[in-house]
C-alpha cells in the first residue's frame, strides 16, 4: 500500500488531521491499535476553545456541536466560600463551548465513514521505519495479515504511550516533565449541573471542579491523593466530599445521583521537543501533556494538527517546504504558553500541603488580586479561551 500521509492514531487529533487533509485533497490512511468502540469509550475533555470549534467547522463536522454544545461566556472561581465570575466574553470577545471529547470523536468518525476514508482499527504490532530518510513506512498486522504502508510523511497522533515518539532515537529528543503529587477523582452522573457555568474551587480540603457534558449530565472532580483507589470511593463518599468543597448556596441545591463512570487521573506536565524528526511529525499527547486544570489537552492537539495540515497542504499543493520546516517551532511556541497557563492555574487552585501556611496565604493573595484586577482577569481569560495559531 502507498499513501501521501500515514496517520498513526485515530483519536480526535488523528481524525481531525485526516478531515483537514481530505479537504486539501491529500491522500492519507489512519492506523489505530484500538477498536473503534474503545476509542469512542474514552472519557476525556469537554471544553473547546474557539480555535478548536473553528477547526471542526473548517473540517465540515461542526453541525452537531453547534446544535448540542453549550456555549459558555465565563466561569467561576470559588474560594473563601464565595464564587467570583471571570467574564470571558466581556474581557476577550470570545467564549468556550462545552462539548465532550467523545462527541467530537463520534462526529469525526461518522464523517470519515461517510467519506469512505480508509482506517485500520485494531491494528497490531504497529511500527514505523525510514522516517529519518526519504522512504518512511508504517508496518502493522490487521485481519491476520501483515501490511506495509509506504508514505511521504508520518503523523504521530498516537498519544503519550504510542509507538511514534518511542521510535525516535533517545539522543534526538529532549523531554521535560513535572509530576504533581495528587490526582483528580472524577465522576459522570446524569443529574442537572449545580451551576450553568463551570466552578473551579480552591479550599484547604483540596481542589474541586463542577463541570458538565450537557444540561442533564455532569462531570465533577475532587482532588485526591495519588494512592487512593477508585473502589474506596463510593458514590455517597464522593458526593459528601464534593459538597463540602462547594459554597454553601451551591451545596444546598446540589442534586446527587448514581455515577456511571468513576476514575482517578494523575496530573502531569510533559513536553517532548522537537516535534519533528525527519519525515515524522508528532502531534497532541504524543508530544505534550498538560494537567487538565486549564482544559488545554484536546485544544492543543487541535492546534497542532491545524498547523501540520496547513504545512502539508503547502508542501503538496503549493510546493513550499516552509510550513513543514517551521512546524515544530510554531507548535512548541503555543504549547509552552499553554503549559505555563496550565501549570499556573494548577498551582493556584490545588492544595499543596508541603507548602504549608505560607503557600496557602500566597494562593489566597493571588486569588484576591485576580478577582480585583481587570488586567489580571483579562490575562487569565485570554489564555483560557485559547491563544491564536501562529
C-alpha positions as a Markdown table, in Angstrom:
| # | Residue | x | y | z |
|---|---|---|---|---|
| 1 | Unk | 0.0 | 0.0 | 0.0 |
| 2 | Unk | 1.0 | 3.6 | -0.5 |
| 3 | Unk | -0.3 | 7.0 | 0.6 |
| 4 | Unk | 0.9 | 10.5 | 1.0 |
| 5 | Unk | 0.5 | 10.8 | 4.8 |
| 6 | Unk | 0.2 | 7.9 | 7.2 |
| 7 | Unk | -1.5 | 8.9 | 10.4 |
| 8 | Unk | -0.8 | 6.7 | 13.5 |
| 9 | Unk | -3.7 | 7.1 | 16.0 |
| 10 | Unk | -7.4 | 7.6 | 15.5 |
| 11 | Unk | -8.2 | 9.8 | 18.5 |
| 12 | Unk | -9.6 | 13.2 | 17.9 |
| 13 | Unk | -6.2 | 14.7 | 16.8 |
| 14 | Unk | -5.6 | 11.9 | 14.1 |
| 15 | Unk | -9.2 | 12.1 | 12.9 |
| 16 | Unk | -9.2 | 15.9 | 12.7 |
| 17 | Unk | -5.9 | 15.8 | 10.8 |
| 18 | Unk | -7.5 | 13.3 | 8.4 |
| 19 | Unk | -10.5 | 15.5 | 7.9 |
| 20 | Unk | -8.3 | 18.6 | 7.2 |
| 21 | Unk | -6.1 | 16.6 | 4.8 |
| 22 | Unk | -9.2 | 15.3 | 3.0 |
| 23 | Unk | -10.4 | 18.8 | 2.4 |
| 24 | Unk | -7.0 | 19.7 | 1.0 |
| 25 | Unk | -7.1 | 16.7 | -1.4 |
| 26 | Unk | -4.2 | 14.9 | 0.3 |
| 27 | Unk | -4.3 | 11.1 | 0.4 |
| 28 | Unk | -3.9 | 9.5 | 3.8 |
| 29 | Unk | -4.6 | 6.4 | 5.8 |
| 30 | Unk | -5.2 | 6.1 | 9.6 |
| 31 | Unk | -3.8 | 3.2 | 11.6 |
| 32 | Unk | -5.2 | 2.7 | 15.2 |
| 33 | Unk | -4.2 | -0.1 | 17.5 |
| 34 | Unk | -7.5 | 0.0 | 19.5 |
| 35 | Unk | -11.0 | -0.9 | 18.3 |
| 36 | Unk | -13.4 | 1.9 | 17.2 |
| 37 | Unk | -15.6 | 1.1 | 20.2 |
| 38 | Unk | -12.6 | 1.5 | 22.6 |
| 39 | Unk | -11.7 | 4.9 | 21.0 |
| 40 | Unk | -15.3 | 6.1 | 21.5 |
| 41 | Unk | -15.4 | 4.9 | 25.1 |
| 42 | Unk | -12.6 | 7.0 | 26.3 |
| 43 | Unk | -13.8 | 9.8 | 28.7 |
| 44 | Unk | -11.7 | 12.9 | 28.2 |
| 45 | Unk | -12.0 | 16.7 | 28.0 |
| 46 | Unk | -15.2 | 18.7 | 27.4 |
| 47 | Unk | -14.3 | 22.4 | 27.0 |
| 48 | Unk | -13.5 | 23.6 | 23.4 |
| 49 | Unk | -11.7 | 26.8 | 22.6 |
| 50 | Unk | -12.9 | 28.9 | 19.7 |
| 51 | Unk | -9.9 | 27.8 | 17.7 |
| 52 | Unk | -11.0 | 24.1 | 18.1 |
| 53 | Unk | -14.6 | 25.0 | 17.2 |
| 54 | Unk | -13.4 | 26.9 | 14.1 |
| 55 | Unk | -11.3 | 23.9 | 13.0 |
| 56 | Unk | -14.2 | 21.5 | 13.4 |
| 57 | Unk | -16.3 | 23.8 | 11.2 |
| 58 | Unk | -13.4 | 24.0 | 8.7 |
| 59 | Unk | -13.3 | 20.2 | 8.6 |
| 60 | Unk | -17.1 | 20.1 | 7.9 |
| 61 | Unk | -18.2 | 18.4 | 11.1 |
| 62 | Unk | -19.3 | 21.1 | 13.4 |
| 63 | Unk | -23.1 | 20.9 | 12.9 |
| 64 | Unk | -24.0 | 18.8 | 15.9 |
| 65 | Unk | -21.5 | 20.7 | 18.1 |
| 66 | Unk | -23.4 | 23.9 | 17.3 |
| 67 | Unk | -26.8 | 22.2 | 17.9 |
| 68 | Unk | -26.0 | 20.5 | 21.1 |
| 69 | Unk | -22.9 | 22.2 | 22.6 |
| 70 | Unk | -23.2 | 24.6 | 25.5 |
| 71 | Unk | -21.6 | 28.0 | 24.8 |
| 72 | Unk | -20.1 | 29.5 | 28.0 |
| 73 | Unk | -19.3 | 33.2 | 28.3 |
| 74 | Unk | -17.4 | 32.8 | 31.6 |
| 75 | Unk | -16.7 | 30.6 | 34.6 |
| 76 | Unk | -16.5 | 31.0 | 38.4 |
| 77 | Unk | -13.5 | 30.8 | 40.8 |
| 78 | Unk | -14.6 | 29.7 | 44.2 |
| 79 | Unk | -12.5 | 30.4 | 47.4 |
| 80 | Unk | -13.3 | 31.5 | 50.9 |
| 81 | Unk | -16.8 | 30.1 | 50.5 |
| 82 | Unk | -17.8 | 32.5 | 47.7 |
| 83 | Unk | -17.9 | 32.5 | 43.9 |
| 84 | Unk | -16.2 | 35.1 | 41.7 |
| 85 | Unk | -17.0 | 35.2 | 37.9 |
| 86 | Unk | -14.4 | 35.5 | 35.2 |
| 87 | Unk | -16.3 | 37.1 | 32.2 |
| 88 | Unk | -14.6 | 35.5 | 29.3 |
| 89 | Unk | -16.7 | 37.1 | 26.6 |
| 90 | Unk | -16.7 | 40.5 | 28.2 |
| 91 | Unk | -12.9 | 40.5 | 28.6 |
| 92 | Unk | -11.9 | 38.9 | 25.3 |
| 93 | Unk | -15.0 | 38.9 | 23.0 |
| 94 | Unk | -14.6 | 35.1 | 22.8 |
| 95 | Unk | -16.3 | 32.2 | 24.6 |
| 96 | Unk | -15.7 | 28.4 | 25.0 |
| 97 | Unk | -18.1 | 25.6 | 24.2 |
| 98 | Unk | -18.8 | 22.6 | 26.5 |
| 99 | Unk | -18.9 | 19.6 | 24.2 |
| 100 | Unk | -17.4 | 16.2 | 25.2 |
| 101 | Unk | -14.3 | 14.8 | 23.5 |
| 102 | Unk | -16.3 | 11.6 | 23.0 |
| 103 | Unk | -18.8 | 13.6 | 20.9 |
| 104 | Unk | -16.1 | 15.3 | 18.9 |
| 105 | Unk | -14.6 | 11.8 | 18.2 |
| 106 | Unk | -18.0 | 10.5 | 17.2 |
| 107 | Unk | -18.6 | 13.3 | 14.8 |
| 108 | Unk | -15.2 | 12.9 | 13.1 |
| 109 | Unk | -15.6 | 9.1 | 12.9 |
| 110 | Unk | -19.1 | 9.5 | 11.3 |
| 111 | Unk | -17.8 | 11.9 | 8.8 |
| 112 | Unk | -14.8 | 9.7 | 7.9 |
| 113 | Unk | -17.0 | 6.7 | 7.4 |
| 114 | Unk | -19.4 | 8.7 | 5.2 |
| 115 | Unk | -16.4 | 9.9 | 3.1 |
| 116 | Unk | -15.1 | 6.3 | 2.8 |
| 117 | Unk | -11.6 | 7.2 | 4.0 |
| 118 | Unk | -9.5 | 4.2 | 5.0 |
| 119 | Unk | -9.0 | 3.5 | 8.7 |
| 120 | Unk | -7.4 | 0.3 | 10.2 |
| 121 | Unk | -8.8 | -0.2 | 13.7 |
| 122 | Unk | -7.4 | -2.9 | 15.9 |
| 123 | Unk | -4.0 | -2.8 | 14.2 |
| 124 | Unk | -1.4 | -5.0 | 15.9 |
| 125 | Unk | 2.4 | -4.8 | 16.0 |
| 126 | Unk | 2.4 | -1.2 | 14.7 |
| 127 | Unk | 5.9 | 0.0 | 13.9 |
| 128 | Unk | 7.4 | 2.9 | 11.9 |
| 129 | Unk | 10.5 | 3.0 | 9.9 |
| 130 | Unk | 12.5 | 5.1 | 7.5 |
| 131 | Unk | 11.4 | 8.4 | 8.8 |
| 132 | Unk | 15.0 | 9.6 | 9.1 |
| 133 | Unk | 15.4 | 9.1 | 5.3 |
| 134 | Unk | 13.3 | 9.6 | 2.2 |
| 135 | Unk | 11.2 | 6.4 | 2.4 |
| 136 | Unk | 9.1 | 6.2 | 5.6 |
| 137 | Unk | 6.6 | 3.5 | 6.2 |
| 138 | Unk | 4.3 | 2.0 | 8.8 |
| 139 | Unk | 4.1 | -1.7 | 9.2 |
| 140 | Unk | 1.3 | -3.5 | 11.1 |
| 141 | Unk | -0.8 | -6.6 | 11.3 |
| 142 | Unk | -4.6 | -6.4 | 10.6 |
| 143 | Unk | -7.1 | -9.1 | 9.9 |
| 144 | Unk | -4.4 | -11.8 | 10.3 |
| 145 | Unk | -2.2 | -10.2 | 7.5 |
| 146 | Unk | 1.0 | -8.1 | 7.7 |
| 147 | Unk | 0.8 | -4.8 | 5.9 |
| 148 | Unk | 3.4 | -2.2 | 4.9 |
| 149 | Unk | 2.1 | 1.3 | 4.2 |
| 150 | Unk | 4.7 | 3.4 | 2.3 |
| 151 | Unk | 4.2 | 7.1 | 2.6 |
| 152 | Unk | 5.8 | 10.5 | 2.2 |
| 153 | Unk | 5.3 | 11.6 | 5.8 |
| 154 | Unk | 4.2 | 10.0 | 9.1 |
| 155 | Unk | 2.0 | 11.9 | 11.6 |
| 156 | Unk | 2.3 | 10.6 | 15.1 |
| 157 | Unk | -1.1 | 11.2 | 16.7 |
| 158 | Unk | -0.9 | 8.1 | 18.9 |
| 159 | Unk | -0.7 | 9.6 | 22.4 |
| 160 | Unk | 1.7 | 9.6 | 25.3 |
| 161 | Unk | 2.3 | 5.8 | 25.2 |
| 162 | Unk | 2.3 | 5.5 | 21.4 |
| 163 | Unk | 4.9 | 4.0 | 19.2 |
| 164 | Unk | 5.9 | 7.1 | 17.3 |
| 165 | Unk | 7.7 | 9.1 | 19.9 |
| 166 | Unk | 9.1 | 5.9 | 21.3 |
| 167 | Unk | 10.7 | 5.2 | 17.9 |
| 168 | Unk | 12.8 | 8.4 | 18.0 |
| 169 | Unk | 16.4 | 7.8 | 19.0 |
| 170 | Unk | 17.0 | 8.9 | 22.6 |
| 171 | Unk | 19.7 | 11.4 | 21.6 |
| 172 | Unk | 17.4 | 13.2 | 19.2 |
| 173 | Unk | 14.7 | 14.2 | 21.6 |
| 174 | Unk | 14.6 | 16.2 | 24.9 |
| 175 | Unk | 11.8 | 15.7 | 27.4 |
| 176 | Unk | 10.6 | 18.0 | 30.2 |
| 177 | Unk | 8.3 | 16.7 | 32.9 |
| 178 | Unk | 6.6 | 17.7 | 36.1 |
| 179 | Unk | 4.5 | 15.1 | 38.0 |
| 180 | Unk | 2.0 | 16.6 | 40.5 |
| 181 | Unk | 1.6 | 14.9 | 44.0 |
| 182 | Unk | -2.2 | 14.3 | 43.6 |
| 183 | Unk | -4.8 | 13.2 | 41.2 |
| 184 | Unk | -8.4 | 14.0 | 40.2 |
| 185 | Unk | -11.2 | 11.7 | 41.2 |
| 186 | Unk | -13.9 | 12.3 | 38.6 |
| 187 | Unk | -17.4 | 11.0 | 38.1 |
| 188 | Unk | -20.0 | 11.2 | 35.4 |
| 189 | Unk | -23.7 | 11.3 | 36.5 |
| 190 | Unk | -27.0 | 12.0 | 34.9 |
| 191 | Unk | -28.1 | 14.9 | 37.1 |
| 192 | Unk | -28.6 | 18.6 | 36.4 |
| 193 | Unk | -25.5 | 20.8 | 36.9 |
| 194 | Unk | -25.2 | 22.7 | 40.1 |
| 195 | Unk | -24.4 | 25.9 | 38.1 |
| 196 | Unk | -24.9 | 26.9 | 34.5 |
| 197 | Unk | -21.1 | 27.6 | 34.1 |
| 198 | Unk | -18.0 | 25.8 | 35.4 |
| 199 | Unk | -16.9 | 26.3 | 39.0 |
| 200 | Unk | -13.2 | 25.9 | 39.9 |
| 201 | Unk | -12.8 | 25.7 | 43.7 |
| 202 | Unk | -9.9 | 26.2 | 46.0 |
| 203 | Unk | -10.0 | 25.2 | 49.7 |
| 204 | Unk | -7.9 | 23.7 | 52.4 |
| 205 | Unk | -9.8 | 20.5 | 51.7 |
| 206 | Unk | -8.4 | 20.5 | 48.1 |
| 207 | Unk | -9.5 | 21.4 | 44.6 |
| 208 | Unk | -12.9 | 20.8 | 43.1 |
| 209 | Unk | -14.4 | 21.3 | 39.7 |
| 210 | Unk | -18.0 | 21.4 | 38.8 |
| 211 | Unk | -18.2 | 20.8 | 35.1 |
| 212 | Unk | -20.8 | 19.3 | 32.8 |
| 213 | Unk | -21.3 | 17.4 | 29.5 |
| 214 | Unk | -24.8 | 18.6 | 28.9 |
| 215 | Unk | -27.8 | 20.2 | 30.6 |
| 216 | Unk | -28.6 | 16.8 | 32.2 |
| 217 | Unk | -25.1 | 15.2 | 32.6 |
| 218 | Unk | -22.3 | 16.4 | 35.0 |
| 219 | Unk | -18.6 | 15.8 | 35.2 |
| 220 | Unk | -17.4 | 16.6 | 38.7 |
| 221 | Unk | -13.9 | 16.3 | 40.2 |
| 222 | Unk | -12.2 | 16.4 | 43.6 |
| 223 | Unk | -8.5 | 16.5 | 44.3 |
| 224 | Unk | -7.4 | 13.2 | 46.0 |
| 225 | Unk | -4.1 | 11.5 | 47.0 |
| 226 | Unk | -2.4 | 9.6 | 44.2 |
| 227 | Unk | -2.5 | 6.4 | 46.2 |
| 228 | Unk | -6.3 | 6.5 | 46.5 |
| 229 | Unk | -8.2 | 3.7 | 44.8 |
| 230 | Unk | -11.4 | 4.2 | 42.9 |
| 231 | Unk | -13.1 | 1.3 | 44.8 |
| 232 | Unk | -12.5 | 3.1 | 48.0 |
| 233 | Unk | -14.7 | 6.0 | 46.8 |
| 234 | Unk | -18.4 | 5.1 | 47.0 |
| 235 | Unk | -20.9 | 7.5 | 45.4 |
| 236 | Unk | -22.0 | 8.6 | 48.8 |
| 237 | Unk | -18.4 | 9.4 | 49.9 |
| 238 | Unk | -17.8 | 11.3 | 46.7 |
| 239 | Unk | -21.0 | 13.4 | 46.9 |
| 240 | Unk | -20.3 | 14.2 | 50.6 |
| 241 | Unk | -16.7 | 15.3 | 49.8 |
| 242 | Unk | -17.7 | 17.3 | 46.8 |
| 243 | Unk | -20.5 | 19.1 | 48.7 |
| 244 | Unk | -18.0 | 20.1 | 51.4 |
| 245 | Unk | -15.9 | 21.9 | 48.8 |
| 246 | Unk | -18.8 | 23.9 | 47.3 |
| 247 | Unk | -20.0 | 27.3 | 48.6 |
| 248 | Unk | -23.0 | 26.9 | 50.9 |
| 249 | Unk | -25.5 | 28.3 | 48.4 |
| 250 | Unk | -24.4 | 25.7 | 45.8 |
| 251 | Unk | -24.3 | 22.9 | 48.2 |
| 252 | Unk | -27.9 | 23.4 | 49.1 |
| 253 | Unk | -29.1 | 23.0 | 45.6 |
| 254 | Unk | -26.7 | 20.2 | 44.6 |
| 255 | Unk | -28.6 | 17.3 | 43.0 |
| 256 | Unk | -26.9 | 13.9 | 43.5 |
| 257 | Unk | -27.4 | 10.5 | 41.8 |
| 258 | Unk | -25.7 | 7.3 | 40.9 |
| 259 | Unk | -22.5 | 7.7 | 38.8 |
| 260 | Unk | -21.9 | 5.6 | 35.7 |
| 261 | Unk | -18.2 | 6.3 | 35.4 |
| 262 | Unk | -15.6 | 7.0 | 38.0 |
| 263 | Unk | -11.9 | 7.2 | 37.7 |
| 264 | Unk | -8.7 | 8.7 | 39.1 |
| 265 | Unk | -6.4 | 10.6 | 36.8 |
| 266 | Unk | -2.9 | 11.6 | 37.7 |
| 267 | Unk | -1.7 | 15.1 | 36.8 |
| 268 | Unk | 1.5 | 15.8 | 34.9 |
| 269 | Unk | 3.1 | 18.4 | 32.6 |
| 270 | Unk | 5.2 | 17.0 | 29.8 |
| 271 | Unk | 6.8 | 18.3 | 26.7 |
| 272 | Unk | 9.0 | 16.5 | 24.1 |
| 273 | Unk | 10.9 | 18.6 | 21.7 |
| 274 | Unk | 11.4 | 19.0 | 18.9 |
| 275 | Unk | 8.1 | 17.8 | 17.4 |
| 276 | Unk | 9.7 | 16.9 | 14.0 |
| 277 | Unk | 12.2 | 14.1 | 13.2 |
| 278 | Unk | 12.9 | 13.9 | 9.5 |
| 279 | Unk | 9.6 | 12.8 | 8.0 |
| 280 | Unk | 7.9 | 12.1 | 11.3 |
| 281 | Unk | 5.8 | 14.8 | 12.9 |
| 282 | Unk | 4.4 | 14.4 | 16.5 |
| 283 | Unk | 1.0 | 16.0 | 17.5 |
| 284 | Unk | -1.1 | 16.1 | 20.5 |
| 285 | Unk | -0.4 | 13.8 | 23.5 |
| 286 | Unk | 2.4 | 12.2 | 21.6 |
| 287 | Unk | 4.4 | 15.4 | 22.1 |
| 288 | Unk | 2.9 | 17.0 | 25.2 |
| 289 | Unk | 0.7 | 16.6 | 28.2 |
| 290 | Unk | -0.9 | 19.3 | 30.3 |
| 291 | Unk | -2.8 | 19.0 | 33.6 |
| 292 | Unk | -6.5 | 19.2 | 32.9 |
| 293 | Unk | -7.0 | 22.3 | 35.1 |
| 294 | Unk | -6.8 | 24.7 | 32.1 |
| 295 | Unk | -8.8 | 22.4 | 29.7 |
| 296 | Unk | -5.9 | 22.6 | 27.1 |
| 297 | Unk | -5.2 | 19.0 | 26.1 |
| 298 | Unk | -7.7 | 18.5 | 23.2 |
| 299 | Unk | -7.4 | 22.1 | 22.2 |
| 300 | Unk | -3.6 | 22.0 | 21.9 |
| 301 | Unk | -3.9 | 18.8 | 19.9 |
| 302 | Unk | -6.3 | 20.6 | 17.5 |
| 303 | Unk | -3.8 | 23.4 | 17.1 |
| 304 | Unk | -1.0 | 21.0 | 16.3 |
| 305 | Unk | -2.9 | 19.3 | 13.6 |
| 306 | Unk | -4.1 | 22.5 | 12.1 |
| 307 | Unk | -0.5 | 23.7 | 11.8 |
| 308 | Unk | 0.5 | 20.3 | 10.4 |
| 309 | Unk | -2.3 | 20.2 | 7.9 |
| 310 | Unk | -1.5 | 23.6 | 6.6 |
| 311 | Unk | 2.1 | 22.7 | 6.3 |
| 312 | Unk | 1.3 | 19.5 | 4.4 |
| 313 | Unk | -1.1 | 21.5 | 2.1 |
| 314 | Unk | 1.8 | 23.9 | 1.4 |
| 315 | Unk | 4.1 | 21.0 | 0.6 |
| 316 | Unk | 1.8 | 19.0 | -1.7 |
| 317 | Unk | -0.3 | 21.8 | -3.3 |
| 318 | Unk | 1.9 | 24.9 | -3.2 |
| 319 | Unk | 5.3 | 23.1 | -3.4 |
| 320 | Unk | 6.6 | 25.0 | -0.4 |
| 321 | Unk | 8.5 | 23.4 | 2.4 |
| 322 | Unk | 8.5 | 26.4 | 4.8 |
| 323 | Unk | 5.5 | 25.2 | 6.8 |
| 324 | Unk | 7.0 | 21.8 | 7.4 |
| 325 | Unk | 10.4 | 23.3 | 8.3 |
| 326 | Unk | 8.7 | 25.6 | 10.9 |
| 327 | Unk | 6.1 | 23.2 | 12.2 |
| 328 | Unk | 7.9 | 22.2 | 15.4 |
| 329 | Unk | 8.9 | 25.8 | 16.2 |
| 330 | Unk | 5.4 | 27.1 | 15.7 |
| 331 | Unk | 3.7 | 24.3 | 17.6 |
| 332 | Unk | 6.0 | 24.5 | 20.5 |
| 333 | Unk | 5.6 | 28.2 | 20.9 |
| 334 | Unk | 1.9 | 27.7 | 21.5 |
| 335 | Unk | 2.5 | 24.5 | 23.6 |
| 336 | Unk | 4.8 | 26.2 | 26.1 |
| 337 | Unk | 2.4 | 29.1 | 26.6 |
| 338 | Unk | -0.4 | 26.6 | 27.3 |
| 339 | Unk | 1.9 | 24.6 | 29.6 |
| 340 | Unk | 2.7 | 27.8 | 31.5 |
| 341 | Unk | -1.0 | 28.6 | 31.9 |
| 342 | Unk | -2.0 | 25.1 | 33.0 |
| 343 | Unk | 0.9 | 24.9 | 35.5 |
| 344 | Unk | 0.0 | 28.3 | 36.9 |
| 345 | Unk | -3.7 | 27.5 | 37.2 |
| 346 | Unk | -3.0 | 24.1 | 38.8 |
| 347 | Unk | -0.6 | 25.7 | 41.3 |
| 348 | Unk | -3.2 | 28.4 | 42.1 |
| 349 | Unk | -6.2 | 26.1 | 42.7 |
| 350 | Unk | -4.9 | 22.9 | 44.4 |
| 351 | Unk | -3.8 | 22.2 | 47.9 |
| 352 | Unk | -0.1 | 21.6 | 48.3 |
| 353 | Unk | 0.4 | 20.6 | 52.0 |
| 354 | Unk | 4.1 | 20.7 | 51.6 |
| 355 | Unk | 3.9 | 24.4 | 51.0 |
| 356 | Unk | 2.4 | 25.0 | 54.5 |
| 357 | Unk | 0.5 | 28.0 | 55.6 |
| 358 | Unk | 2.7 | 30.4 | 53.6 |
| 359 | Unk | 1.8 | 28.7 | 50.4 |
| 360 | Unk | -1.9 | 28.8 | 51.2 |
| 361 | Unk | -1.7 | 32.5 | 52.0 |
| 362 | Unk | 0.1 | 33.1 | 48.7 |
| 363 | Unk | -2.8 | 31.4 | 46.9 |
| 364 | Unk | -5.3 | 33.4 | 48.7 |
| 365 | Unk | -3.5 | 36.7 | 47.9 |
| 366 | Unk | -3.2 | 35.7 | 44.2 |
| 367 | Unk | -6.9 | 34.8 | 44.0 |
| 368 | Unk | -8.0 | 38.0 | 45.7 |
| 369 | Unk | -5.7 | 40.1 | 43.4 |
| 370 | Unk | -7.1 | 38.2 | 40.4 |
| 371 | Unk | -10.7 | 39.0 | 41.3 |
| 372 | Unk | -10.0 | 42.7 | 41.9 |
| 373 | Unk | -7.8 | 43.4 | 38.8 |
| 374 | Unk | -9.3 | 43.7 | 35.4 |
| 375 | Unk | -5.9 | 43.4 | 33.9 |
| 376 | Unk | -5.2 | 40.1 | 35.7 |
| 377 | Unk | -8.6 | 38.7 | 34.7 |
| 378 | Unk | -8.0 | 39.7 | 31.1 |
| 379 | Unk | -4.7 | 37.8 | 31.0 |
| 380 | Unk | -6.4 | 34.7 | 32.5 |
| 381 | Unk | -9.4 | 35.0 | 30.1 |
| 382 | Unk | -7.1 | 35.3 | 27.1 |
| 383 | Unk | -5.3 | 32.1 | 28.0 |
| 384 | Unk | -8.5 | 30.2 | 28.9 |
| 385 | Unk | -10.3 | 30.9 | 25.6 |
| 386 | Unk | -7.1 | 30.0 | 23.7 |
| 387 | Unk | -4.2 | 31.8 | 22.1 |
| 388 | Unk | -4.3 | 32.2 | 18.3 |
| 389 | Unk | -2.5 | 29.9 | 16.0 |
| 390 | Unk | 0.8 | 31.4 | 14.6 |
